[in-house]
Amino acid sequence: MATRLIGEGGFWALSMQDVADACGLTVPGLLHHVGSKDGLVLAVLDHRDAEDFRSLAEQLGLGADATGWPRDISLAEACEALVRRNATQPEIVRLFSVLQAESLAPGHPAAACFAARQERVLAEFTAMVSGRVPDPASLARQVVAAMDGLQIQWLRDPEGTDLVAEWQAAAARLFAGL
């Protein structure tokens, strides 16, 4: 429930009363579990990252104890799995898109979380193409930018944008020659 509420209005518009009501709790009861509004947002992000990685690990046959992308899976395969997963969960994509944009503001409680997440994703993606392209860090940034941009377009026009098909077309260009 918190995921939907945050995705709809972002952190700044989030009401702890609305979250508590939606969860059948009192505000003090909610705060007992998350500590604060900041804590709620960070807990939601941590939970979603863990759930998404668990699901992707299962989809890619990595096993439940996987902690990172194995080097025998290509970046193209990993991204395809990510996009396919995201295409099934617009509410989660909206949550991350809204909070990622908001977290650019100084003092946003998720700023450090998104900076660390970006660093981690770029490092993983870079490692997956290292030694295979002249500038692996640049390709990693371009891949993330294409994925994020296509997701925004899909959220704006879900009926007119086939996220998976658009990603496959972009991936064919990004990964040409790999």
Secondary structure, DSSP 8 states (H G I E B T S, - for coil): -HHHHHHHHHHHH--HHHHHHHHT--HHHHHHHHSSHHHHHHHHHHHHHHHHHHHHHHHTT--TT--S--TTS-HHHHHHHHHHHHTT-HHHHHHHHHHHHHTTSTT-TTHHHHHHHHHHHHHHHHHHHTTTSS-HHHHHHHHHHHHHHHHHHHHH-TTT--HHHHHHHHHHHHTTT-
